[in-house]
Amino acid sequence: MNAPADGTFDPDEVRDGLLVVARGTEYFMGQLAKLADSDFLAPSLLPDWTRAHVIAHLAYNAQALGNLVEWAVTGKEKPMYASPEERAWDIEQGARLRASELRTLVAESAHDLSNRWEAMPSEAWAARLRTAQGHPLKATSMLWMRTREVWLHAVDLDTGGSFTDFPPEMIDRLQADVLSTWRKRPEEKEIPNFVLVASDRAAVRSIGDVDDASAVVLHGTAAQLASWTTGRGASGVRLDGDAEPPRPPRWL
């Protein structure tokens, strides 16, 4: 199947997106550099994954996005992954590589993806693709997909990375992404109307009506709330009345 295009894309979106990805990649590599080789098999912040799993996943994510680049450029369908099972198998095998091999793999895959994006012709950025889950995808959305990966997984390495290091615009878009995803979930009616009141933002974000009397209102900084919504910890987040917040629903 060819990748249909609507003939439009925003060059500024591409330029800005490439910059945020590059910043996030540099940030991830900086956190990775803090690890000794012997630290790779220690647990990450993600359940059941070591740091090696996180690193391998990020490397193979770059390669998978490279498949979408090829799809956008050639018009010949090339999904990110052959199957969920193959994706999981690759990560498990990658996590068994030597630390030096993983360092090289994640660095080279990121560099290759960046080069492929830089070489994309303008019309390819207007292509319509699909995600690994089969959802429609604009080619420009690849940039946000990678942005989430590099910034969030830098924190998951558990080397001192923090949401407070993220660019403000990244935090804001991340919150909008999570809330939008929760709204679209089939089990949406089972998800409370979370209202996020950030002490360092003028706007209040929510799943539904901010004035809903049954809403679950959470307070914290924008970075703290982003950490909670993405399942990376609730430090500094409180409900009305200073109670502990609940576990957030699944996001991705």
C-alpha positions in Angstrom: 0.0 0.0 0.0 1.3 3.4 -0.9 1.6 6.2 1.6 -1.1 8.8 0.5 -0.2 12.4 1.1 -2.5 15.4 1.6 0.2 17.6 0.0 0.7 19.7 3.1 3.1 19.9 6.1 4.5 22.6 8.3 8.2 23.1 7.7 8.5 24.9 11.0 7.0 21.9 12.8 9.6 19.7 11.2 12.5 22.1 12.0 11.4 22.6 15.6 10.6 18.9 16.0 14.1 17.9 14.8 15.7 20.3 17.4 13.7 18.9 20.3 14.6 15.3 19.3 18.2 16.2 19.0 18.1 17.8 22.5 16.4 14.7 23.9 18.9 12.4 22.3 21.8 14.4 23.7 20.1 14.3 27.1 19.6 10.5 26.9 23.2 10.0 25.9 24.3 12.2 28.8 22.3 10.0 31.3 23.7 6.9 29.6 27.2 8.1 30.0 26.7 8.2 33.8 26.4 4.4 33.8 29.3 2.0 34.3 29.1 -1.1 32.1 28.3 -3.1 35.3 25.2 -0.9 35.9 23.4 -2.0 32.7 21.8 -5.1 34.3 20.4 -3.2 37.2 16.6 -2.5 37.2 15.3 0.6 35.4 12.2 2.5 36.4 10.1 0.4 34.1 8.6 -2.8 35.5 10.5 -6.0 34.6 13.1 -4.1 32.5 16.7 -3.6 33.2 18.6 -0.6 32.0 19.8 -2.7 29.2 16.2 -3.4 28.1 15.6 0.4 28.0 18.7 1.0 25.9 18.0 -1.8 23.5 14.4 -0.6 23.1 15.5 2.9 22.3 17.9 1.6 19.7 15.4 -0.6 18.0 12.8 2.2 18.1 15.1 4.3 16.0 15.4 1.5 13.5 11.7 1.0 13.5 11.1 4.7 12.8 13.6 4.3 10.0 11.1 1.9 8.4 8.5 4.6 8.4 10.9 7.0 6.9 11.5 4.5 4.0 7.7 4.2 3.7 7.2 7.9 3.5 10.0 8.4 0.9 9.3 5.4 -1.4 5.5 5.1 -0.9 6.0 1.3 -0.3 4.5 0.2 2.9 7.1 -0.8 5.6 5.6 -1.1 9.1 7.7 -0.2 12.2 7.7 -3.8 13.4 6.8 -7.2 11.8 4.8 -8.1 14.9 4.5 -7.3 18.6 6.1 -10.6 19.3 9.1 -9.9 17.1 9.5 -6.5 18.7 9.6 -8.0 22.2 12.0 -10.7 21.1 14.4 -8.2 19.6 14.4 -6.2 22.9 15.1 -9.3 25.0 18.0 -10.3 22.7 19.3 -6.8 22.6 19.3 -6.6 26.4 21.8 -9.5 26.4 24.4 -7.6 24.3 27.6 -6.4 26.0 27.4 -2.9 27.4 29.9 -1.6 24.8 27.7 -3.1 22.0 24.6 -1.5 23.4 26.3 1.9 23.7 27.3 1.7 20.0 24.0 0.4 18.9 21.9 3.2 20.5 24.3 5.9 19.4 24.6 4.7 15.8 20.8 4.0 15.4 20.0 7.6 16.6 22.6 9.1 14.3 21.2 7.1 11.3 17.6 8.1 12.0 18.6 11.8 12.3 20.5 11.6 8.9 17.5 9.9 7.3 15.1 12.6 8.5 17.5 15.3 7.3 17.6 13.7 3.9 13.8 13.4 3.5 12.3 15.4 0.6 9.6 17.8 1.4 6.8 15.8 -0.1 7.7 12.8 2.1 6.8 14.8 5.2 3.2 15.0 3.9 2.9 11.3 3.6 0.2 9.4 5.6 1.5 6.2 7.4 0.3 4.0 10.2 1.6 3.3 13.7 2.6 -0.1 14.9 -1.0 -0.4 16.3 -2.4 0.3 12.9 -3.6 3.9 13.6 -3.3 6.6 10.9 -0.1 8.7 11.3 1.2 11.8 9.7 4.9 11.5 8.7 5.6 14.6 10.8 4.3 12.8 13.9 7.4 10.6 13.8 9.2 13.4 15.4 6.9 13.5 18.4 7.0 9.8 18.7 10.8 9.8 19.0 10.8 12.9 21.2 8.7 11.0 23.8 11.0 8.0 23.6 14.3 9.8 24.2 13.2 12.1 27.0 11.1 9.6 28.9 13.6 6.8 28.7 16.4 9.1 29.8 14.4 9.3 33.1 13.8 5.5 33.1 17.5 4.8 33.2 17.3 6.0 36.8 20.6 7.9 36.8 19.2 11.2 38.1 17.3 12.4 35.0 14.2 14.4 35.9 11.1 15.9 34.2 12.4 19.2 35.5 15.1 19.0 32.9 12.5 18.8 30.1 11.8 21.9 27.9 8.5 23.5 29.1 6.9 23.0 25.7 7.8 19.3 25.9 6.1 19.0 29.3 3.0 20.8 28.0 2.7 18.6 24.9 3.2 15.5 26.9 0.4 16.4 29.2 -1.9 17.1 26.2 -0.9 13.8 24.7 -1.7 11.8 27.8 -5.1 13.4 28.4 -6.1 13.0 24.8 -5.2 9.3 24.9 -7.2 8.8 28.1 -10.2 10.5 26.5 -10.1 8.1 23.5 -9.7 4.9 25.5 -12.6 2.4 25.1 -12.7 2.2 28.9 -12.9 6.0 29.1 -16.0 5.9 31.4 -13.9 4.0 33.9 -11.2 6.7 34.0 -12.0 9.5 36.4 -12.1 13.1 35.2 -8.6 14.0 36.3 -8.1 17.8 36.6 -4.4 18.8 36.6 -3.7 22.1 38.4 -0.1 23.1 37.8 1.3 25.7 40.1 3.6 27.0 37.4 1.0 27.1 34.6 -1.9 29.5 34.0 -4.0 26.8 32.2 -5.8 24.0 34.0 -5.8 20.7 32.0 -8.4 18.0 32.4 -10.0 15.0 30.8 -13.5 16.5 31.1 -15.2 19.6 32.6 -12.9 21.4 35.0 -15.9 22.4 37.1 -17.1 18.8 37.5 -17.9 18.2 41.2 -16.8 14.6 40.9 -13.5 15.4 39.3 -10.3 14.1 40.8 -8.2 17.3 41.2 -4.4 16.9 41.4 -1.9 19.7 42.3 1.8 20.0 41.6 4.2 21.6 39.2 3.7 20.8 35.5 6.8 18.6 35.6 5.5 16.7 38.7 2.1 16.2 37.1 3.7 15.0 33.9 5.7 12.5 35.9 2.5 11.2 37.5 0.4 11.0 34.3 3.1 9.1 32.5 3.5 6.6 35.3 7.0 7.8 36.4 6.2 8.7 40.0 4.0 10.9 42.1 6.5 12.9 44.1 5.1 16.3 44.8 1.6 15.5 43.5 -1.3 15.8 45.9 -5.1 15.6 45.7 -7.4 18.3 47.1 -7.0 17.9 50.9 -3.4 16.9 50.5 -4.2 13.2 50.0 -1.9 10.8 48.1 -2.8 10.6 44.4 -4.1 7.3 42.9 -2.2 5.3 40.4 -2.7 6.8 36.9 -4.4 4.8 34.1 -2.3 3.2 31.5 -1.1 5.7 28.8 0.8 3.9 26.0 
